[in-house]
Amino acid sequence: MKKNSKSKIASALFLLIVFTLLGLGYVSVKLKCEAMIKEKFLLGEKLKAISNHNTALLGQRQDLTSEERIVEIAKNELGMVVDTRPQMKVKVNKKKIDKIDKILKKKYE
């Protein structure tokens, strides 16, 4: 064999190895991308399920803490009664409020 033919065979073999490695690298990256896309989809579905469960729990909490339910339990199970007396009324002189307001403004100036 001639020296020239040996170098052609070596360069052809080298190119074949390089293209094979590039092809294997491409397939490897593509498989990883597909696996990550699948994982992203599965995690998205899991997130939706958790969000739906969270919404259901929020609705259940609102139902359990509703005023009507609490008042009913207080009346029926605890024997409590609703206070129907009028609330305490407080009367304040407007001049006193203005006087206190002026004093506070002077104090914090």
C-alpha positions in Angstrom: 0.0 0.0 0.0 1.1 3.4 -0.7 1.5 6.1 1.8 -1.2 8.2 0.2 -3.8 5.4 0.4 -3.0 4.9 4.1 -3.6 8.5 4.9 -6.9 8.4 3.0 -8.0 5.3 4.9 -7.0 6.9 8.2 -8.8 10.1 7.5 -11.9 8.2 6.3 -11.9 6.1 9.5 -11.4 9.2 11.6 -14.4 10.9 9.9 -16.5 7.8 10.3 -15.7 7.7 14.1 -16.4 11.5 14.4 -19.7 11.2 12.7 -20.6 8.2 14.7 -19.8 10.0 17.9 -21.8 13.0 16.8 -24.8 10.8 15.9 -24.7 9.1 19.3 -24.4 12.4 21.0 -27.4 13.7 19.1 -29.5 10.6 20.0 -28.5 10.9 23.6 -29.5 14.6 23.8 -32.7 13.9 22.0 -33.6 11.1 24.5 -32.8 13.3 27.4 -35.0 16.1 26.0 -37.9 13.7 25.5 -37.5 12.4 29.0 -37.5 16.0 30.4 -40.6 16.9 28.3 -42.4 13.9 29.7 -41.4 14.7 33.2 -42.6 18.3 32.7 -45.9 17.1 31.5 -46.3 14.7 34.4 -45.3 17.4 36.9 -47.8 19.8 35.3 -50.6 17.2 35.8 -49.5 16.7 39.4 -49.6 20.5 39.9 -53.1 20.7 38.5 -54.2 17.8 40.8 -52.7 19.6 43.9 -54.3 22.9 42.8 -57.7 21.2 42.5 -57.3 19.6 45.9 -56.3 22.9 47.4 -59.4 24.5 46.0 -61.5 21.8 47.4 -60.0 22.2 50.8 -60.5 26.0 50.6 -64.2 25.4 49.8 -64.5 23.0 52.7 -62.8 25.5 55.1 -65.3 28.2 54.0 -68.2 25.9 54.6 -66.9 24.9 58.0 -66.3 28.5 59.1 -69.5 30.0 57.8 -71.4 32.2 60.2 -74.7 30.2 59.7 -73.1 26.9 60.7 -71.3 28.4 63.7 -74.5 30.1 65.0 -76.5 26.9 64.5 -74.0 24.8 66.4 -73.8 27.4 69.2 -77.6 27.4 69.5 -78.3 23.7 69.2 -75.3 21.9 70.7 -74.0 24.5 73.1 -77.3 26.0 74.2 -76.2 29.5 73.6 -78.7 32.3 72.8 -78.4 35.3 70.6 -78.1 38.6 72.5 -80.9 40.9 71.2 -80.2 43.8 73.6 -79.0 47.0 71.8 -75.3 47.6 71.8 -73.8 50.2 74.1 -73.8 53.7 72.7 -71.0 56.1 73.4 -71.5 59.8 73.3 -68.5 62.1 72.8 -68.2 65.8 72.7 -66.8 67.1 69.4 -65.1 70.0 71.1 -63.1 67.6 73.3 -62.0 65.6 70.2 -60.8 68.7 68.5 -58.9 69.8 71.6 -57.2 66.4 71.9 -56.4 66.5 68.2 -54.7 70.0 68.5 -52.7 68.8 71.5 -51.5 65.7 69.5 -50.6 67.8 66.5 -48.5 70.1 68.6 -46.8 67.2 70.3 -45.7 65.5 67.1 -44.7 68.6 65.1 
